[in-house]
Amino acid sequence: MRRRISRVAAGAAAVGVAASLAAATGSAQGGQASAARLRQGSELVSETFTGATADPRFIGYGMACLTGAPRGGTPGEGEHPLGGCRSDPEGPVPPGDAAPHGYLQLTDAHRDQTGAVLFDTPIPATDGLDVTFEQWQYGSTSQVPADGISFFLTDGTARLTQPGAFGGSLGYAQKLPDDDPGAAFVPGVNGGYLGIGLDVLGNYFGDWEHRGNGCERRSPAGTVFHVPAPGPNMVTVRGPGNGINGYCWLDATTSNKTTTGPWPSTLPGRLQSDLRDIPANATPQQAEALLEPHKRTVHVVVTPAPNPEVHVSIDFQDGEGFQPVLSFPAPEPVPDTYKFGFAASTGLFTDVHLIRRVALHSERPLGGLHLTKEFAGWGEPDKRWNVIRYRFIVRNTGDVPLNTITIHDRIAQGLNCPVTTLAPGESVTCTGRHTVTRADRERGFVENTATATGTREDDDETVTSNESSLTVPVNENGKPKPGEPGKP
Protein backbone atom coordinates (compact mmCIF):
# COMPACT_ATOMS: atom_id res chain seq x y z
CA MET A 1 0.00 0.00 0.00
CA ARG A 2 1.20 3.48 -0.71
CA ARG A 3 1.97 5.72 2.22
CA ARG A 4 -1.18 7.45 3.51
CA ILE A 5 -0.27 8.72 6.97
CA SER A 6 -0.68 12.50 7.01
CA ARG A 7 1.38 14.75 9.24
CA VAL A 8 0.45 13.93 12.80
CA ALA A 9 1.00 16.83 15.15
CA ALA A 10 2.90 16.31 18.36
CA GLY A 11 1.23 16.77 21.69
CA ALA A 12 3.67 14.97 23.91
CA ALA A 13 2.98 15.94 27.50
CA ALA A 14 5.71 17.55 29.55
CA VAL A 15 6.00 15.06 32.39
CA GLY A 16 8.45 15.39 35.25
CA VAL A 17 10.30 18.38 36.57
CA ALA A 18 10.96 21.08 33.97
CA ALA A 19 14.56 21.15 32.79
CA SER A 20 16.64 24.12 33.87
CA LEU A 21 17.54 26.05 30.73
CA ALA A 22 20.28 27.82 32.58
CA ALA A 23 21.90 24.48 33.42
CA ALA A 24 21.29 23.15 29.94
CA THR A 25 22.70 26.09 28.03
CA GLY A 26 25.65 27.45 29.95
CA SER A 27 26.50 31.05 30.73
CA ALA A 28 28.73 32.20 27.89
CA GLN A 29 27.43 34.15 24.93
CA GLY A 30 27.10 31.09 22.69
CA GLY A 31 25.05 29.28 25.33
CA GLN A 32 22.76 32.30 25.80
CA ALA A 33 22.08 32.49 22.08
CA SER A 34 21.27 28.79 22.00
CA ALA A 35 18.88 29.13 24.94
CA ALA A 36 17.09 32.04 23.27
CA ARG A 37 16.53 29.97 20.16
CA LEU A 38 15.25 27.05 22.21
CA ARG A 39 12.61 29.18 23.92
CA GLN A 40 11.07 30.23 20.58
CA GLY A 41 9.25 26.88 20.25
CA SER A 42 6.70 25.07 22.41
CA GLU A 43 7.74 22.54 25.02
CA LEU A 44 6.86 18.97 24.06
CA VAL A 45 8.92 16.85 26.46
CA SER A 46 10.77 17.75 29.64
CA GLU A 47 12.39 14.98 31.69
CA THR A 48 15.30 15.51 34.05
CA PHE A 49 15.84 11.82 34.97
CA THR A 50 16.79 13.01 38.46
CA GLY A 51 13.97 11.19 40.27
CA ALA A 52 13.10 7.61 41.18
CA THR A 53 10.62 7.46 38.28
CA ALA A 54 10.44 9.00 34.82
CA ASP A 55 7.86 9.76 32.14
CA PRO A 56 6.50 6.26 31.41
CA ARG A 57 6.66 6.90 27.67
CA PHE A 58 10.44 6.55 27.96
CA ILE A 59 10.90 2.81 27.48
CA GLY A 60 14.03 1.28 28.98
CA TYR A 61 16.06 -1.27 27.06
CA GLY A 62 18.97 -3.44 28.18
CA MET A 63 20.91 -1.97 31.11
CA ALA A 64 19.20 1.46 31.10
CA CYS A 65 18.14 2.41 34.62
CA LEU A 66 17.56 5.29 37.03
CA THR A 67 20.12 5.98 39.75
CA GLY A 68 17.41 7.94 41.55
CA ALA A 69 15.61 4.66 42.27
CA PRO A 70 16.82 2.10 44.85
CA ARG A 71 19.37 -0.38 43.53
CA GLY A 72 18.42 -3.98 42.94
CA GLY A 73 16.51 -3.42 39.72
CA THR A 74 16.51 -6.04 37.01
CA PRO A 75 17.45 -4.34 33.76
CA GLY A 76 18.29 -7.00 31.22
CA GLU A 77 18.40 -7.86 27.56
CA GLY A 78 15.12 -6.44 26.35
CA GLU A 79 12.44 -3.80 26.86
CA HIS A 80 11.39 -2.78 30.38
CA PRO A 81 10.04 0.15 32.43
CA LEU A 82 12.79 2.36 33.80
CA GLY A 83 13.67 1.43 37.38
CA GLY A 84 16.60 0.90 39.71
CA CYS A 85 20.10 -0.07 38.57
CA ARG A 86 21.83 -3.40 39.23
CA SER A 87 23.11 -4.07 42.74
CA ASP A 88 26.65 -4.98 41.57
CA PRO A 89 27.80 -1.85 39.70
CA GLU A 90 31.15 -1.60 37.99
CA GLY A 91 33.14 1.63 37.76
CA PRO A 92 32.59 5.05 39.35
CA VAL A 93 28.81 5.22 39.00
CA PRO A 94 26.51 7.57 40.94
CA PRO A 95 24.95 6.07 44.09
CA GLY A 96 21.50 4.50 43.93
CA ASP A 97 18.34 5.66 45.71
CA ALA A 98 19.58 9.18 44.91
CA ALA A 99 16.38 11.10 44.06
CA PRO A 100 16.24 14.03 43.42
CA HIS A 101 19.94 13.85 42.47
CA GLY A 102 19.70 10.91 40.07
CA TYR A 103 20.68 10.21 36.45
CA LEU A 104 19.60 8.01 33.57
CA GLN A 105 22.39 5.43 33.47
CA LEU A 106 22.64 3.80 30.05
CA THR A 107 25.59 1.61 31.08
CA ASP A 108 28.02 1.24 33.94
CA ALA A 109 31.59 0.06 33.25
CA HIS A 110 30.86 -3.65 32.99
CA ARG A 111 32.08 -5.11 29.71
CA ASP A 112 29.71 -5.95 26.87
CA GLN A 113 26.81 -3.88 28.20
CA THR A 114 24.07 -2.20 26.18
CA GLY A 115 21.42 0.30 27.23
CA ALA A 116 18.87 2.57 25.58
CA VAL A 117 15.76 4.62 26.19
CA LEU A 118 13.12 4.92 23.48
CA PHE A 119 10.35 7.52 23.23
CA ASP A 120 7.55 5.90 21.24
CA THR A 121 5.44 9.03 20.61
CA PRO A 122 5.58 10.93 17.29
CA ILE A 123 6.96 14.48 16.95
CA PRO A 124 5.83 16.47 13.85
CA ALA A 125 8.44 17.17 11.19
CA THR A 126 6.55 20.28 10.05
CA ASP A 127 7.10 21.97 13.44
CA GLY A 128 10.78 21.09 13.65
CA LEU A 129 12.69 19.67 16.58
CA ASP A 130 14.86 21.38 19.18
CA VAL A 131 16.41 19.19 21.88
CA THR A 132 19.04 19.69 24.56
CA PHE A 133 20.41 17.01 26.86
CA GLU A 134 23.32 16.56 29.21
CA GLN A 135 25.62 13.57 28.74
CA TRP A 136 28.54 12.03 30.62
CA GLN A 137 31.09 9.56 29.25
CA TYR A 138 33.75 8.85 31.86
CA GLY A 139 35.23 6.34 34.29
CA SER A 140 36.69 3.77 31.88
CA THR A 141 38.06 0.66 33.58
CA SER A 142 39.95 -0.35 30.43
CA GLN A 143 42.93 1.00 28.50
CA VAL A 144 40.66 2.68 25.97
CA PRO A 145 37.25 4.28 26.72
CA ALA A 146 34.27 3.01 24.72
CA ASP A 147 31.98 3.11 22.97
CA GLY A 148 29.84 6.23 22.87
CA ILE A 149 26.30 7.63 23.05
CA SER A 150 23.86 8.07 20.18
CA PHE A 151 20.85 10.32 19.82
CA PHE A 152 18.67 9.06 17.00
CA LEU A 153 15.44 9.79 15.17
CA THR A 154 13.15 7.27 13.49
CA ASP A 155 10.18 7.53 11.17
CA GLY A 156 7.24 8.26 13.48
CA THR A 157 5.04 5.64 11.79
CA ALA A 158 7.40 2.84 12.86
CA ARG A 159 6.98 1.12 16.21
CA LEU A 160 9.98 1.95 18.39
CA THR A 161 10.54 -0.96 20.80
CA GLN A 162 14.26 -1.66 20.54
CA PRO A 163 17.42 0.07 19.35
CA GLY A 164 19.77 -1.02 16.61
CA ALA A 165 23.05 -2.88 16.98
CA PHE A 166 25.48 -1.87 19.68
CA GLY A 167 29.26 -1.70 19.82
CA GLY A 168 30.47 0.51 16.98
CA SER A 169 26.90 0.89 15.71
CA LEU A 170 25.92 2.82 18.89
CA GLY A 171 22.39 1.44 19.02
CA TYR A 172 21.41 2.98 15.67
CA ALA A 173 22.99 1.23 12.69
CA GLN A 174 23.17 -2.45 11.73
CA LYS A 175 26.20 -4.70 12.15
CA LEU A 176 27.64 -8.09 11.29
CA PRO A 177 29.68 -8.77 14.45
CA ASP A 178 33.42 -8.80 13.68
CA ASP A 179 32.51 -9.17 9.98
CA ASP A 180 32.15 -12.89 10.68
CA PRO A 181 30.06 -14.44 7.85
CA GLY A 182 28.95 -17.13 10.27
CA ALA A 183 27.56 -14.62 12.77
CA ALA A 184 23.98 -13.38 12.92
CA PHE A 185 23.44 -9.99 11.27
CA VAL A 186 22.04 -7.53 13.86
CA PRO A 187 19.56 -5.07 12.31
CA GLY A 188 19.58 -1.32 12.85
CA VAL A 189 16.81 0.55 14.63
CA ASN A 190 13.37 0.08 13.06
CA GLY A 191 12.55 2.85 10.58
CA GLY A 192 15.81 4.69 11.24
CA TYR A 193 16.01 8.25 9.92
CA LEU A 194 18.99 9.98 11.54
CA GLY A 195 21.63 8.69 13.96
CA ILE A 196 23.89 11.28 15.63
CA GLY A 197 26.79 9.47 17.28
CA LEU A 198 28.74 11.10 20.13
CA ASP A 199 31.50 8.64 19.45
CA VAL A 200 34.37 8.32 21.92
CA LEU A 201 35.99 5.12 20.56
CA GLY A 202 35.49 5.94 16.87
CA ASN A 203 34.12 2.85 15.11
CA TYR A 204 30.77 4.48 14.27
CA PHE A 205 32.72 6.54 11.71
CA GLY A 206 33.71 3.47 9.70
CA ASP A 207 31.76 0.92 7.67
CA TRP A 208 33.49 -2.11 9.17
CA GLU A 209 31.04 -4.85 10.31
CA HIS A 210 28.79 -3.99 7.36
CA ARG A 211 27.64 -0.67 8.78
CA GLY A 212 26.08 1.12 5.82
CA ASN A 213 25.34 -2.19 4.12
CA GLY A 214 23.97 -1.55 0.62
CA CYS A 215 24.88 2.15 0.60
CA GLU A 216 26.22 3.83 -2.52
CA ARG A 217 28.05 6.43 -0.42
CA ARG A 218 30.48 4.81 2.01
CA SER A 219 32.45 6.06 4.97
CA PRO A 220 35.80 7.67 4.13
CA ALA A 221 37.34 4.94 6.30
CA GLY A 222 35.87 2.23 4.07
CA THR A 223 34.80 -1.22 5.21
CA VAL A 224 38.09 -2.44 6.68
CA PHE A 225 38.96 -2.84 10.36
CA HIS A 226 41.13 -0.02 11.74
CA VAL A 227 43.37 -0.08 14.82
CA PRO A 228 42.96 2.36 16.44
CA ALA A 229 39.37 3.11 15.47
CA PRO A 230 39.15 5.62 12.59
CA GLY A 231 36.98 8.35 14.15
CA PRO A 232 37.67 8.84 17.88
CA ASN A 233 36.18 11.83 19.73
CA MET A 234 33.94 12.65 16.80
CA VAL A 235 30.31 13.46 16.08
CA THR A 236 29.38 11.17 13.19
CA VAL A 237 25.97 11.13 11.49
CA ARG A 238 24.28 8.26 9.67
CA GLY A 239 21.07 8.42 7.65
CA PRO A 240 17.92 6.41 6.97
CA GLY A 241 17.91 2.64 7.16
CA ASN A 242 15.78 -0.35 8.03
CA GLY A 243 16.74 -3.89 8.95
CA ILE A 244 20.22 -4.71 7.65
CA ASN A 245 20.28 -2.13 4.84
CA GLY A 246 21.04 1.58 4.81
CA TYR A 247 22.18 3.72 7.77
CA CYS A 248 24.64 5.33 5.37
CA TRP A 249 27.48 7.57 6.50
CA LEU A 250 26.42 11.21 6.01
CA ASP A 251 28.88 13.52 7.72
CA ALA A 252 31.30 13.87 10.63
CA THR A 253 33.34 16.42 12.53
CA THR A 254 36.59 15.78 10.70
CA SER A 255 38.82 17.99 8.57
CA ASN A 256 39.54 15.09 6.20
CA LYS A 257 36.70 13.47 4.26
CA THR A 258 38.88 11.73 1.70
CA THR A 259 39.47 7.98 1.70
CA THR A 260 43.07 8.42 2.85
CA GLY A 261 43.42 8.63 6.63
CA PRO A 262 43.95 9.65 9.28
CA TRP A 263 40.69 11.53 9.94
CA PRO A 264 41.35 14.06 12.71
CA SER A 265 38.39 15.35 14.70
CA THR A 266 37.54 19.04 14.56
CA LEU A 267 35.68 19.05 17.88
CA PRO A 268 36.89 21.92 20.08
CA GLY A 269 36.75 19.71 23.17
CA ARG A 270 36.55 16.10 24.36
CA LEU A 271 33.34 14.11 24.54
CA GLN A 272 34.84 11.89 27.24
CA SER A 273 35.87 13.46 30.54
CA ASP A 274 38.80 12.54 32.78
CA LEU A 275 36.72 11.80 35.90
CA ARG A 276 38.07 8.54 37.28
CA ASP A 277 36.58 8.12 40.73
CA ILE A 278 33.38 8.61 42.70
CA PRO A 279 33.93 7.24 46.25
CA ALA A 280 31.75 4.24 47.04
CA ASN A 281 30.39 6.01 50.12
CA ALA A 282 29.67 9.31 48.34
CA THR A 283 26.26 10.82 49.02
CA PRO A 284 24.03 11.69 46.06
CA GLN A 285 24.86 15.37 46.59
CA GLN A 286 28.61 14.68 46.69
CA ALA A 287 28.44 12.55 43.52
CA GLU A 288 26.47 15.28 41.77
CA ALA A 289 29.09 17.87 42.73
CA LEU A 290 31.85 15.63 41.33
CA LEU A 291 30.00 14.97 38.08
CA GLU A 292 28.73 18.47 37.32
CA PRO A 293 32.03 19.90 35.97
CA HIS A 294 32.39 16.90 33.63
CA LYS A 295 29.10 17.05 31.74
CA ARG A 296 28.79 17.91 28.07
CA THR A 297 25.50 19.52 27.00
CA VAL A 298 24.34 18.76 23.46
CA HIS A 299 21.91 20.88 21.44
CA VAL A 300 20.37 19.44 18.25
CA VAL A 301 18.06 21.48 16.01
CA VAL A 302 16.15 20.00 13.06
CA THR A 303 14.46 22.88 11.23
CA PRO A 304 10.85 22.46 10.03
CA ALA A 305 10.05 20.27 7.02
CA PRO A 306 9.79 20.14 4.03
CA ASN A 307 13.49 20.98 3.65
CA PRO A 308 14.95 20.56 7.14
CA GLU A 309 18.52 21.25 8.11
CA VAL A 310 20.30 19.78 11.12
CA HIS A 311 22.53 21.81 13.45
CA VAL A 312 24.56 20.28 16.29
CA SER A 313 26.19 22.36 19.03
CA ILE A 314 27.99 21.24 22.19
CA ASP A 315 28.87 22.99 25.44
CA PHE A 316 32.12 21.41 26.65
CA GLN A 317 32.02 23.14 30.07
CA ASP A 318 35.06 25.20 29.13
CA GLY A 319 33.53 28.65 29.50
CA GLU A 320 32.82 29.02 25.77
CA GLY A 321 29.14 28.01 25.97
CA PHE A 322 27.56 26.20 23.03
CA GLN A 323 29.90 25.86 20.06
CA PRO A 324 28.52 24.83 16.64
CA VAL A 325 30.23 21.61 15.53
CA LEU A 326 28.21 20.29 12.56
CA SER A 327 25.48 21.45 10.15
CA PHE A 328 24.06 19.52 7.20
CA PRO A 329 20.83 19.06 5.20
CA ALA A 330 18.54 16.39 6.61
CA PRO A 331 18.28 13.29 4.42
CA GLU A 332 15.44 12.70 1.96
CA PRO A 333 12.70 11.61 2.06
CA VAL A 334 11.67 13.39 5.26
CA PRO A 335 9.10 11.44 7.34
CA ASP A 336 5.93 13.19 8.48
CA THR A 337 6.80 12.58 12.13
CA TYR A 338 9.83 11.55 14.20
CA LYS A 339 10.34 9.38 17.26
CA PHE A 340 13.60 9.49 19.19
CA GLY A 341 15.90 7.58 21.50
CA PHE A 342 19.29 7.45 23.22
CA ALA A 343 21.65 4.47 23.31
CA ALA A 344 25.12 3.55 24.60
CA SER A 345 27.29 0.47 24.91
CA THR A 346 30.53 -1.05 26.17
CA GLY A 347 32.54 -3.97 24.80
CA LEU A 348 36.07 -5.09 25.57
CA PHE A 349 36.60 -1.41 26.40
CA THR A 350 34.31 0.43 28.81
CA ASP A 351 32.92 3.72 30.07
CA VAL A 352 30.06 4.92 32.27
CA HIS A 353 27.32 6.57 30.17
CA LEU A 354 24.80 8.94 31.76
CA ILE A 355 22.02 11.22 30.46
CA ARG A 356 20.21 14.05 32.26
CA ARG A 357 17.82 16.94 31.62
CA VAL A 358 16.26 16.11 28.25
CA ALA A 359 14.27 19.13 27.02
CA LEU A 360 12.52 18.81 23.67
CA HIS A 361 10.69 21.67 21.98
CA SER A 362 9.15 22.32 18.61
CA GLU A 363 11.38 24.58 16.55
CA ARG A 364 8.48 26.98 15.99
CA PRO A 365 5.64 27.79 18.42
CA LEU A 366 2.50 25.67 18.31
CA GLY A 367 -1.05 27.07 18.42
CA GLY A 368 -3.27 27.37 21.48
CA LEU A 369 -4.53 23.79 21.33
CA HIS A 370 -2.59 20.87 19.91
CA LEU A 371 -3.77 17.37 19.05
CA THR A 372 -1.99 14.11 18.30
CA LYS A 373 -4.07 11.14 17.17
CA GLU A 374 -2.42 7.74 17.67
CA PHE A 375 -3.19 4.09 16.98
CA ALA A 376 -3.72 2.48 20.42
CA GLY A 377 -4.16 -1.17 19.39
CA TRP A 378 -6.93 -3.55 18.50
CA GLY A 379 -9.94 -3.95 20.79
CA GLU A 380 -12.27 -6.88 21.32
CA PRO A 381 -14.20 -7.66 18.10
CA ASP A 382 -17.69 -6.14 17.83
CA LYS A 383 -19.66 -9.17 16.65
CA ARG A 384 -17.39 -10.41 13.84
CA TRP A 385 -15.74 -7.10 12.93
CA ASN A 386 -12.50 -5.93 14.46
CA VAL A 387 -12.33 -2.73 16.50
CA ILE A 388 -9.57 -0.12 16.16
CA ARG A 389 -8.73 1.78 19.35
CA TYR A 390 -7.53 5.39 19.15
CA ARG A 391 -5.66 7.62 21.57
CA PHE A 392 -6.02 11.43 21.30
CA ILE A 393 -3.42 13.55 23.16
CA VAL A 394 -4.72 17.11 23.62
CA ARG A 395 -2.39 19.81 24.97
CA ASN A 396 -3.06 23.42 25.92
CA THR A 397 -0.12 25.23 24.31
CA GLY A 398 -1.52 28.69 25.00
CA ASP A 399 -1.40 30.94 28.04
CA VAL A 400 -5.10 30.83 29.08
CA PRO A 401 -7.03 27.93 30.70
CA LEU A 402 -9.33 26.07 28.28
CA ASN A 403 -12.69 24.52 29.16
CA THR A 404 -15.07 22.05 27.46
CA ILE A 405 -12.29 20.12 25.71
CA THR A 406 -13.97 18.05 22.98
CA ILE A 407 -12.70 15.62 20.32
CA HIS A 408 -14.26 15.77 16.86
CA ASP A 409 -13.77 12.71 14.66
CA ARG A 410 -16.09 11.70 11.83
CA ILE A 411 -15.89 7.95 12.37
CA ALA A 412 -14.60 7.44 15.92
CA GLN A 413 -17.15 6.27 18.47
CA GLY A 414 -17.18 6.27 22.26
CA LEU A 415 -15.07 9.41 22.49
CA ASN A 416 -14.10 10.11 26.09
CA CYS A 417 -11.80 12.61 27.81
CA PRO A 418 -11.21 12.05 31.56
CA VAL A 419 -10.96 15.82 32.09
CA THR A 420 -12.35 18.67 30.01
CA THR A 421 -10.44 21.63 31.48
CA LEU A 422 -6.74 22.24 30.80
CA ALA A 423 -4.48 24.84 32.37
CA PRO A 424 -1.66 26.23 30.17
CA GLY A 425 0.87 23.48 29.51
CA GLU A 426 -1.42 20.68 30.68
CA SER A 427 -2.51 17.75 28.51
CA VAL A 428 -5.12 15.03 28.57
CA THR A 429 -5.28 11.67 26.79
CA CYS A 430 -8.71 10.91 25.35
CA THR A 431 -9.87 7.62 23.81
CA GLY A 432 -12.17 6.40 21.07
CA ARG A 433 -12.77 3.43 18.79
CA HIS A 434 -13.95 2.46 15.32
CA THR A 435 -15.54 -0.80 14.22
CA VAL A 436 -14.16 -1.88 10.83
CA THR A 437 -16.88 -1.76 8.14
CA ARG A 438 -17.42 -3.56 4.86
CA ALA A 439 -16.33 -0.40 3.00
CA ASP A 440 -13.12 -0.32 5.07
CA ARG A 441 -12.41 -3.94 4.13
CA GLU A 442 -12.93 -3.26 0.43
CA ARG A 443 -10.75 -0.14 0.59
CA GLY A 444 -7.98 -1.93 2.53
CA PHE A 445 -7.48 0.74 5.17
CA VAL A 446 -9.25 3.00 7.66
CA GLU A 447 -8.35 6.68 7.36
CA ASN A 448 -9.80 9.55 9.33
CA THR A 449 -8.99 13.00 10.67
CA ALA A 450 -9.63 14.46 14.11
CA THR A 451 -9.61 17.92 15.66
CA ALA A 452 -10.07 19.14 19.22
CA THR A 453 -11.83 22.25 20.47
CA GLY A 454 -11.98 24.13 23.75
CA THR A 455 -13.26 27.45 25.03
CA ARG A 456 -11.02 30.10 26.54
CA GLU A 457 -11.82 30.71 30.18
CA ASP A 458 -11.37 34.49 29.91
CA ASP A 459 -13.70 35.22 26.98
CA ASP A 460 -15.44 31.93 25.99
CA GLU A 461 -13.87 32.12 22.53
CA THR A 462 -13.63 28.74 20.79
CA VAL A 463 -10.10 27.46 20.11
CA THR A 464 -9.62 24.77 17.45
CA SER A 465 -6.58 22.52 17.23
CA ASN A 466 -4.63 21.36 14.24
CA GLU A 467 -5.98 18.45 12.20
CA SER A 468 -4.42 15.07 13.01
CA SER A 469 -4.97 12.16 10.64
CA LEU A 470 -4.15 8.48 10.83
CA THR A 471 -4.39 5.47 8.51
CA VAL A 472 -4.69 1.89 9.74
CA PRO A 473 -4.36 -0.87 7.09
CA VAL A 474 -6.84 -3.78 7.29
CA ASN A 475 -7.24 -6.92 5.19
CA GLU A 476 -10.30 -8.26 3.43
CA ASN A 477 -11.55 -9.81 6.68
CA GLY A 478 -11.46 -6.52 8.56
CA LYS A 479 -8.41 -7.56 10.54
CA PRO A 480 -4.88 -6.15 10.82
CA LYS A 481 -2.74 -6.70 7.77
CA PRO A 482 0.44 -8.71 8.31
CA GLY A 483 3.24 -6.60 9.72
CA GLU A 484 3.09 -3.63 12.04
CA PRO A 485 -0.51 -2.53 12.86
CA GLY A 486 -1.12 1.09 12.06
CA LYS A 487 1.86 1.35 9.73
CA PRO A 488 1.21 1.78 5.98
Helices and strands as residue ranges (DSSP letters): H 21-25, H 29-38, E 43-47, E 58-62, E 65-66, E 79-81, E 104-107, E 114-124, G 125-127, E 129-138, E 148-155, G 167-169, G 177-179, E 192-199, G 203-205, G 208-210, E 234-238, E 241-242, E 245-246, E 249-252, H 284-291, G 292-294, E 296-302, E 309-315, E 322-329, E 337-345, E 352-361, E 369-382, E 385-396, E 402-409, E 413-416, E 427-435, H 438-443, E 445-456, E 462-464, E 468-473
